[in-house]
Amino acid sequence: MLDTTAATLTTADPVVRLTRMQSAIGTLRIDGAADVGWQSTDGDAGVSSAGTTLRGGPVHANRPLIERTGQQQVLITLRHVHDLRRVAITPAADNITVATEGGKTVTVPGTAYIHRVGSTLEVRLEPDTTVADFGFPV
């Protein structure tokens, strides 16, 4: 997929890989999240539903790797993204929006699966799935 400021994933084009810079600087903001399942590289894992708190993964300087900051918003701290293995997010409505610090947005019309590939993050549309389908107990 082309690296533009806005992308919408489809079943024909279900994956976008962020650049190394987009995967490492600032915070990845995820809006429209209902259920969230995450796993760090050390095997630590957790699940959060909309309206519940989430502060997970290794904590660096009082900032967790992944955190729910609003009813449907989740933040992933990219400074320590090497600690992240994977995140699965079920949408609260129709879409999930993933936004980088630099302004790139990825619209995912269904469940989003974010995982690390080397030093970059890949955002993938997983249609007709839920967080539970990835082995996270909901």
LINUR-V250490 format. One record per run of one state. SS is the DSSP state (a for helix, b for strand, c for the rest). FROM is the first residue (numbers start at 1). TO is the last residue. If there is no record, write none. Layout:
SS/FROM/TO
SS/FROM/TO
This chain:
c/1/5
b/6/9
c/10/14
b/15/17
c/18/26
b/27/31
c/32/32
b/33/40
c/41/44
b/45/48
c/49/53
b/54/60
c/61/62
b/63/68
c/69/72
b/73/77
a/78/83
b/84/91
c/92/95
b/96/99
c/100/104
b/105/108
c/109/110
b/111/117
c/118/119
b/120/126
c/127/130
a/131/134
c/135/138
